[in-house]
Amino acid sequence: MTSALTLPSNGQLASSWTEAPAGSQPLPLDLDQFLALRVSGLIATRRRIHSHPELSGEEFETAALIARELTQAGLRPRLLPKGNGVICDIDGRPDGPVVAFRADIDALPLTDSKDVPFRSTVDGVCHACGHDVHTTVLLGLGMLLARLAEAGELPGRVRLIFQPAEEILPCGSLEVIEAGGLDEVVQIFALHCDPNLPVGEIGLRVGPITAAADNVSVRLTGPGGHTARPHLTVDLVDALGRLITEVPALVARRVPANSGLLLVFGHASAGTRYNVIPSEACASGTLRVMDRDTWAMAPKVVAQVVQDVIAPTGATVDLDYQRGRPPVSNDSQAIQVLAAATTAALGPAGIAETPQSMGGEDFSWYLEYVPGALARLGVGRPGPNVDLHRASFDPDERAIPVGVRLMVQTALQALAAAG
């Protein structure tokens, strides 16, 4: 664990965001004061997670840390079967409804480029998507709701889900569902960091808020040969060039324009010598689409277009189309709960409109089983912001108490509405 857990010295952390903002409602049972006393500890926990990130599927130490924090709060967490995720129920009124909250806990295979004391200590791995913030907010929610439950003021049961493997396929959400994570749950909520929104604003949207996202990999093969005599072999570099330049545009022409389909190759490789035509070439990327119906037809369209483009080259095609995740489609009643909670936690000015993103999120799989919603948590800093999935991404930590307060109000609103 890093010892460089110094807190911001700008004074805004303590004075502005650990107290109820103007126009908001105080939390019950003096929880605002309780939260204020624990903000420094929560930020230290976030920095500890940030400095020791773990890749998707390998989140064992992160899960152990989460379990320890929840146990210290008087709760009884349980590890997922693989040991790299955590589920924890906070028991309030036994005959009340069960509402769930989910945070993803995995990091990305990037080298942390930030010049901060808590930068990643793991070479080639860093939290560049805000999952460390999501995890910390959910830990804070658990601490506060444990107090409510102990006082007999929690009108139902709240389930905390700390999910592994959000960034890869197969999705970690499916592991949680298989382990019973949604048993008895009537509604589920999640937050995702948004650097395009300032701290204190929450992005809400009814219906699709993310895109569907699949993985596409293509392997081309041929006999190989000399660059002086491409007519005697199959020029795989030429075939690869056609694949990555022609296929995305042609696929988009085979579906409705308003579906927002986007096929982008992020990796392409062929050959090792300037004068040798290789016998193998590969490309891989993602297909993203806003429309659910177009998502259903996408594998067939891609397969046909790839064959049509590559056939004249003579190359053999091996297409691996991996289904990823459908769009996150927010339930209208769940958004009403979040809107009421945002107003209570942050005042009416806390609600912000937000567009549908081309990013994918496996929170969508939970919504295939129970209604719920994902909201965007403003983490933007003053000045130019760094986008998600960049090694220099650095969210404003003042968003952590904002997120905790919002999630507490969401839990109370959701339990009251479902009860």
C-alpha positions in Angstrom: 0.0 0.0 0.0 1.2 3.5 -0.8 2.1 5.8 2.0 1.6 8.9 -0.2 -2.1 9.4 0.8 -2.1 13.2 1.3 -5.4 14.9 0.8 -6.0 18.0 -1.4 -5.0 21.3 0.3 -7.3 23.6 -1.6 -9.9 23.7 1.2 -12.8 23.1 -1.2 -13.0 19.5 -0.3 -13.9 20.1 3.3 -15.9 23.3 2.9 -17.9 22.7 -0.3 -18.7 19.1 -0.9 -19.0 17.4 2.5 -21.9 19.6 3.4 -25.4 19.5 1.9 -25.4 21.9 -1.1 -27.8 24.8 -1.2 -31.3 23.7 -2.1 -30.7 20.1 -1.0 -32.2 18.1 1.9 -30.0 16.9 4.8 -29.5 13.2 5.1 -31.3 11.5 8.0 -29.7 10.5 11.3 -27.0 13.2 11.0 -25.4 11.2 8.2 -24.1 14.4 6.6 -21.8 14.9 9.6 -20.9 11.2 9.6 -20.0 11.5 5.9 -17.9 14.6 6.5 -15.9 12.8 9.1 -15.2 9.9 6.7 -14.4 11.8 3.4 -10.6 11.8 4.0 -10.7 8.1 4.7 -12.7 7.4 1.6 -10.3 9.4 -0.5 -7.4 7.5 1.0 -9.1 4.3 0.1 -9.7 5.5 -3.5 -6.0 6.4 -3.8 -5.0 3.0 -2.3 -7.1 1.3 -5.0 -5.7 3.6 -7.7 -2.1 2.9 -6.8 -2.7 -0.8 -6.7 -4.9 -1.5 -9.8 -5.8 -5.0 -11.0 -6.8 -6.1 -14.5 -10.1 -7.6 -15.4 -10.5 -11.0 -13.8 -7.6 -10.5 -11.4 -9.2 -8.2 -8.8 -8.5 -10.4 -5.8 -6.6 -7.9 -3.6 -9.2 -5.2 -4.5 -12.0 -7.5 -3.5 -10.2 -8.4 -0.3 -9.8 -4.7 0.5 -13.5 -4.1 -0.2 -14.5 -7.0 2.1 -12.3 -5.6 4.9 -13.8 -2.1 4.7 -17.3 -3.5 4.7 -16.6 -5.8 7.6 -15.2 -2.9 9.6 -18.5 -1.1 8.9 -20.3 -3.9 10.7 -21.5 -5.6 7.5 -21.2 -9.2 6.3 -19.8 -9.2 2.7 -19.4 -12.4 0.7 -16.9 -13.0 -2.1 -18.0 -14.1 -5.6 -17.1 -17.7 -6.4 -13.8 -16.8 -8.0 -12.9 -14.4 -5.1 -12.5 -11.3 -7.3 -15.8 -9.6 -6.6 -18.0 -8.9 -3.6 -21.7 -8.9 -2.8 -23.0 -7.4 0.5 -26.5 -7.1 1.8 -27.5 -4.3 4.2 -30.4 -5.7 6.1 -33.1 -3.2 7.1 -36.8 -4.0 7.4 -37.0 -7.7 6.7 -40.3 -7.5 4.8 -39.1 -4.6 2.6 -38.0 -4.6 -1.0 -34.4 -5.3 -2.2 -32.7 -2.6 -4.2 -29.2 -3.1 -5.6 -26.3 -0.8 -6.4 -23.3 -1.8 -8.6 -19.7 -0.6 -8.9 -17.1 -2.1 -11.3 -13.7 -2.6 -9.8 -11.3 -3.6 -12.6 -8.5 -1.5 -14.2 -7.2 -1.1 -17.7 -4.0 -2.3 -19.4 -2.5 1.2 -19.6 0.6 2.8 -18.0 -0.4 5.6 -15.6 1.1 8.8 -16.9 -0.1 11.2 -14.1 2.4 12.9 -11.9 0.6 12.3 -8.6 1.8 10.6 -5.4 -0.8 7.9 -5.7 -0.1 7.0 -9.4 -0.2 3.3 -10.2 2.6 1.1 -8.8 1.7 -1.7 -11.2 3.5 -1.4 -14.5 1.1 -1.3 -17.5 -2.0 -1.2 -15.4 -4.1 1.8 -14.2 -7.5 3.0 -13.3 -8.3 5.2 -16.4 -12.1 4.8 -16.4 -13.0 5.8 -12.8 -13.7 2.4 -11.4 -11.8 3.3 -8.3 -14.2 6.2 -7.8 -17.2 4.0 -8.4 -15.9 1.5 -5.8 -15.2 4.2 -3.2 -18.7 5.7 -3.6 -20.3 2.3 -3.1 -18.1 1.7 0.0 -19.3 5.1 1.4 -22.9 4.1 0.6 -22.4 0.9 2.6 -20.9 2.8 5.6 -23.8 5.2 5.8 -26.6 2.7 5.2 -25.1 0.4 7.8 -25.7 3.2 10.3 -29.3 3.6 9.2 -29.9 -0.2 9.4 -28.4 -0.3 12.9 -30.8 2.5 14.0 -33.8 0.7 12.4 -34.2 3.4 9.8 -33.6 1.4 6.6 -37.0 0.5 5.1 -35.8 -2.6 3.2 -32.7 -4.3 2.1 -29.9 -2.8 0.0 -27.5 -5.0 -2.0 -24.0 -3.7 -2.9 -22.4 -5.4 -5.9 -18.7 -4.9 -6.5 -18.3 -6.4 -9.9 -15.1 -7.6 -11.6 -14.3 -7.7 -15.3 -16.4 -4.9 -16.7 -13.8 -4.1 -19.3 -13.5 -7.5 -21.0 -15.6 -10.2 -22.6 -17.2 -12.3 -21.3 -18.7 -9.6 -19.0 -18.3 -9.8 -15.3 -21.9 -8.8 -14.8 -22.9 -12.2 -16.1 -20.8 -13.8 -13.4 -22.6 -11.8 -10.8 -26.0 -12.7 -12.1 -25.1 -16.4 -12.2 -24.0 -16.1 -8.6 -27.4 -14.9 -7.5 -26.6 -11.2 -7.4 -30.0 -10.2 -8.7 -32.1 -12.6 -6.6 -35.1 -10.8 -5.1 -33.8 -7.4 -6.5 -36.6 -5.1 -7.7 -34.4 -2.3 -9.0 -30.7 -1.6 -9.6 -28.6 1.5 -10.0 -25.1 2.5 -10.9 -22.9 5.6 -11.4 -20.3 6.2 -14.1 -17.7 8.9 -14.0 -18.2 11.6 -16.6 -15.3 14.1 -17.1 -17.6 16.3 -19.3 -19.8 17.2 -16.3 -18.5 19.3 -13.4 -18.6 18.1 -9.9 -22.1 18.5 -8.5 -23.9 17.6 -11.7 -25.5 14.3 -12.4 -26.3 13.3 -16.0 -29.7 11.6 -16.4 -31.4 10.1 -19.4 -34.5 7.9 -20.0 -33.9 5.1 -22.4 -30.6 4.2 -24.1 -27.7 6.0 -22.5 -24.8 3.8 -23.9 -24.4 1.9 -27.1 -24.2 -1.8 -27.7 -20.6 -2.9 -28.1 -19.2 -6.1 -29.7 -15.6 -7.2 -30.6 -14.6 -8.0 -34.1 -11.4 -9.9 -35.1 -10.4 -10.9 -38.6 -7.6 -13.2 -39.6 -6.5 -13.3 -43.2 -4.2 -16.0 -44.6 -2.5 -16.9 -47.8 0.6 -18.6 -49.1 3.0 -15.7 -48.7 5.7 -14.7 -51.2 8.1 -12.2 -52.6 7.1 -8.5 -52.9 8.6 -8.6 -56.4 6.0 -11.1 -57.5 2.6 -10.3 -55.8 0.8 -11.8 -58.9 2.1 -15.3 -57.8 0.6 -15.2 -54.3 -2.0 -13.4 -52.3 -1.0 -9.9 -51.2 -2.3 -9.9 -47.6 -1.1 -6.4 -46.8 -3.2 -5.1 -49.7 -6.1 -7.2 -48.5 -5.7 -6.0 -44.9 -5.8 -2.4 -46.2 -9.0 -3.0 -48.0 -10.5 -4.6 -44.9 -9.7 -1.7 -42.5 -10.7 1.0 -44.9 -13.6 -0.4 -46.9 -15.5 -2.6 -44.5 -16.5 0.0 -41.9 -18.0 2.3 -44.5 -19.8 -0.5 -46.3 -21.2 -2.0 -43.1 -22.6 1.5 -42.2 -24.3 1.5 -45.6 -26.2 -1.7 -44.9 -28.0 -0.5 -41.8 -30.3 2.5 -41.1 -28.3 5.7 -40.8 -30.0 6.7 -37.5 -28.8 3.5 -35.9 -25.4 5.1 -35.2 -23.4 2.1 -36.2 -19.6 2.6 -35.8 -17.0 -0.1 -36.7 -13.5 1.0 -35.8 -10.4 -1.2 -36.0 -8.0 -0.5 -33.1 -5.3 -3.0 -34.1 -3.9 -4.2 -37.4 -0.8 -6.2 -38.1 0.9 -8.0 -41.1 4.4 -9.1 -41.9 7.9 -8.7 -40.5 10.1 -7.9 -43.5 9.9 -5.1 -46.1 10.4 -7.5 -49.0 8.3 -10.5 -47.9 4.5 -10.8 -48.4 3.3 -12.3 -45.2 1.1 -15.5 -44.9 -1.0 -14.0 -42.2 -2.6 -10.6 -41.4 -4.9 -9.6 -38.6 -7.2 -6.8 -37.5 -9.4 -6.3 -34.5 -11.7 -3.7 -33.3 -15.1 -2.9 -31.9 -18.6 -2.5 -33.4 -20.8 -0.1 -31.6 -24.4 0.7 -32.4 -27.1 2.7 -30.6 -30.1 0.8 -31.9 -31.1 -2.6 -30.4 -32.6 -4.0 -33.6 -29.5 -3.1 -35.6 -27.4 -4.7 -33.0 -29.3 -7.9 -33.5 -28.5 -8.0 -37.2 -24.9 -6.7 -37.0 -23.0 -10.0 -37.0 -24.7 -11.2 -40.2 -24.0 -7.8 -41.9 -20.4 -7.7 -40.9 -19.7 -11.3 -42.0 -21.3 -10.6 -45.4 -19.4 -7.4 -46.0 -16.1 -8.9 -45.0 -16.5 -11.7 -47.4 -17.5 -9.4 -50.2 -14.5 -7.1 -49.7 -11.9 -9.8 -49.3 -13.1 -12.3 -51.9 -11.5 -10.6 -54.9 -8.1 -10.6 -53.1 -8.0 -14.4 -52.8 -7.3 -14.3 -49.1 -8.9 -16.8 -46.8 -11.0 -15.2 -44.1 -11.5 -16.3 -40.5 -13.9 -13.9 -38.8 -14.4 -14.0 -35.0 -17.5 -11.9 -34.0 -17.8 -11.8 -30.3 -21.1 -10.6 -28.8 -20.4 -8.0 -26.1 -23.2 -6.1 -24.4 -26.5 -4.5 -25.4 -27.1 -0.8 -24.8 -27.8 0.4 -21.3 -31.5 1.4 -21.5 -32.6 3.3 -18.4 -36.0 2.6 -17.0 -38.3 5.7 -16.8 -39.4 5.0 -13.2 -35.8 4.4 -12.1 -34.8 7.7 -13.6 -37.7 9.3 -11.7 -36.1 7.9 -8.6 -32.7 9.2 -9.5 -34.1 12.6 -10.4 -35.8 12.9 -7.0 -32.6 11.7 -5.3 -30.5 14.2 -7.2 -32.7 17.0 -6.2 -32.7 15.9 -2.6 -28.9 15.4 -2.6 -27.7 18.3 -4.7 -30.7 20.6 -5.3 -32.5 21.1 -8.6 -29.3 22.4 -10.3 -27.7 19.1 -9.8 -29.7 17.4 -12.7 -28.0 17.7 -16.1 -29.2 16.3 -19.5 -26.8 13.8 -21.0 -26.6 12.3 -24.5 -26.5 8.6 -25.5 -22.8 7.6 -25.6 -21.1 5.3 -28.0 -19.3 3.7 -25.1 -20.4 0.2 -24.0 -21.2 -0.8 -20.4 -22.0 -4.3 -19.1 -24.4 -2.8 -16.6 -26.9 -3.4 -19.5 -27.0 -7.1 -18.7 -28.5 -6.4 -15.3 -31.2 -4.4 -16.9 -32.2 -7.5 -19.0 -33.4 -9.0 -15.8 -34.6 -6.1 -13.5 -35.4 -2.4 -14.2 -32.9 0.2 -13.2 -30.7 3.0 -14.4 -27.2 4.3 -14.8 -26.4 7.9 -14.1 -23.3 9.9 -15.0 -21.3 11.4 -12.1 -19.7 14.7 -12.8 -15.9 14.5 -12.1 -14.7 17.2 -14.5 -11.9 19.5 -13.4 -11.7 23.2 -14.3 -10.0 23.7 -17.7 -9.6 21.1 -20.4 -10.7 17.6 -19.3 -9.0 14.3 -20.2 -11.4 11.7 -21.5 -12.0 8.2 -20.1 -9.6 5.4 -21.1 -6.6 7.7 -21.3 -3.6 7.1 -19.1 -3.7 10.7 -17.8 -7.4 10.6 -16.7 -7.6 12.1 -13.2 -11.2 12.6 -11.8 -11.9 15.4 -9.3 -12.1 13.6 -5.9 -14.7 16.1 -4.6 -17.1 13.9 -6.6 -16.8 11.1 -4.1 -18.9 12.6 -1.3 -21.3 13.9 -3.9 -21.7 10.4 -5.2 -22.2 8.9 -1.7 -24.9 11.5 -0.8 -26.7 10.8 -4.1 -26.6 7.1 -3.7 -27.9 7.3 -0.1 -30.8 9.4 -1.3 -31.4 7.0 -4.2 -31.6 4.1 -1.9 -34.1 5.8 0.3 -36.2 7.0 -2.6 -36.1 3.6 -4.3 -37.1 1.7 -1.1 -39.9 4.1 -0.4 -41.3 3.8 -4.0 -41.0 0.0 -4.1 -42.4 -0.5 -0.6 
